[in-house]
Amino acid sequence: MTGEAGPVIGPGGAHMGALLAALHRAAFSPADCWDAAAMDAVLAMPGVLVGLGRMGDEPVPEGFVIGRVAADEAEILTLAVAGSARRRGMGRALLDWMEGQMAARGAARLILEVSAANAAAQALYRGAGFSEIGRRRAYYPDGADALVLERALTDGTPPAP
């Protein structure tokens, strides 16, 4: 580790499927991982945003978030943090960065799904003001339910031009 600085988040882009798939494998069980082709397909969708997270001046990303904005709604598609960056603020930094990007593009509402078996992710999202609005039974490959969470991004005032 080169430094003890906190997370640094910046934009990612297209053609990062292999890197993002490797990070996804470092964060999730094999059954829940997206491969490079799936990542590239998601990155090609309209309205998609990617945030890459590094710890301080480390050269290799240790987390990422992918979301998309459509009209005034936004969705987190996945947020992944490698084990080496967990409990160090990376997840919250990625979430905060993405929320700012989405709000700047006019999104007023953000939704996401999280496994009912993922207590750490639930704590992150609830700590950021998300509340449960639904449940998808046996949604994940391991049979876990998906909790559908929501949070307002703005007070309803359109962003300044």
Residue pairs with C-beta under 8 A, 6 or more apart in sequence:
1 55
1 56
1 58
2 56
2 57
2 58
3 55
3 56
3 57
3 58
4 56
5 55
5 56
5 57
6 55
6 56
6 88
6 89
6 93
7 53
7 54
7 55
7 63
7 85
7 88
7 89
7 90
7 93
7 94
8 53
8 54
8 55
8 56
8 57
8 93
9 51
9 52
9 53
9 93
9 94
9 96
9 97
10 51
10 52
10 54
11 49
11 50
11 51
11 52
12 20
12 50
12 51
12 52
12 64
13 43
13 50
14 40
14 43
14 44
15 40
15 43
16 39
16 43
16 50
17 36
17 37
17 38
17 39
17 40
17 43
18 36
18 39
19 61
20 34
20 36
20 39
20 43
20 50
20 64
20 66
20 80
21 33
21 34
21 35
21 36
21 38
21 39
23 61
23 62
23 63
23 64
23 80
23 82
24 33
24 34
24 39
24 78
24 80
25 33
26 80
26 82
26 83
27 63
27 80
27 81
27 82
27 83
28 80
29 142
31 140
31 141
31 142
32 115
32 140
32 141
32 142
34 42
34 78
42 48
42 66
42 77
43 50
43 66
45 68
46 68
46 70
47 68
47 69
47 70
47 105
48 66
48 67
48 68
48 77
49 66
49 67
49 68
49 69
49 98
49 101
49 102
49 105
50 64
50 65
50 66
51 64
51 65
51 94
51 97
51 98
51 101
52 61
52 63
52 64
53 61
53 62
53 63
53 64
53 65
53 81
53 85
53 90
53 93
53 94
53 97
54 60
54 61
54 62
55 62
55 84
55 85
55 88
55 90
62 81
62 82
62 84
62 85
62 90
63 79
63 80
63 81
63 82
63 85
63 90
63 91
63 94
64 79
64 80
64 94
65 76
65 78
65 79
65 80
65 94
65 95
65 97
65 98
66 76
66 77
66 78
66 79
67 74
67 75
67 76
67 77
67 98
67 101
67 102
67 110
68 74
68 75
68 77
69 102
69 105
69 106
69 107
71 106
72 106
72 107
72 108
72 109
73 107
73 108
73 109
73 110
73 111
74 102
74 105
74 107
74 109
74 110
74 111
74 153
75 110
75 111
75 112
76 95
76 98
76 110
76 111
76 112
79 91
79 94
79 95
79 98
79 112
79 121
81 90
81 91
81 94
86 120
91 121
91 124
92 124
92 127
92 128
95 124
95 125
95 128
96 128
99 110
99 128
99 151
99 153
102 110
102 153
103 153
103 154
103 159
104 159
105 159
106 158
106 159
107 153
107 154
108 152
108 153
108 154
108 156
109 150
109 151
109 152
109 153
110 150
110 151
110 152
110 153
111 133
111 148
111 149
111 150
112 125
112 130
112 148
112 149
113 136
113 139
113 146
113 147
113 148
113 149
114 121
114 122
114 125
114 146
114 147
114 149
115 121
115 139
115 140
115 142
115 144
115 145
115 146
115 147
116 122
116 135
116 144
116 145
116 146
116 147
117 140
117 142
117 144
118 144
122 147
125 149
125 151
126 149
128 151
129 151
130 149
130 150
130 151
131 149
131 150
131 151
132 147
132 148
132 149
133 148
133 149
133 150
134 147
134 148
135 145
135 146
135 147
135 148
136 145
136 146
136 148
137 145
138 144
138 145
139 145
139 146
140 146
